[in-house]
């Protein structure tokens, strides 16, 4: 009976060691996965930021060009004429 108890305790210890090893491996895999996910999110965020900066710069350039065009047309006194020409073509 004592021998049986010792064998059961030994088996329990071996099972716990195996579980500990598997949990450590799982922890390592999860940690690596989270690091890769964090890296991917950071890269996507940086790419998004760069893209938005480019878009906003282009929109600003277009706005400036339109303002310059409107100012030139007003100074030449033909700002209403051109819009009427375009309306007639449609």
Secondary structure as GFF3:
##gff-version 3
##sequence-region A 1 90
A	DSSP	alpha_helix	2	76	.	.	.	ID=ss1
A	DSSP	alpha_helix	79	89	.	.	.	ID=ss2
###
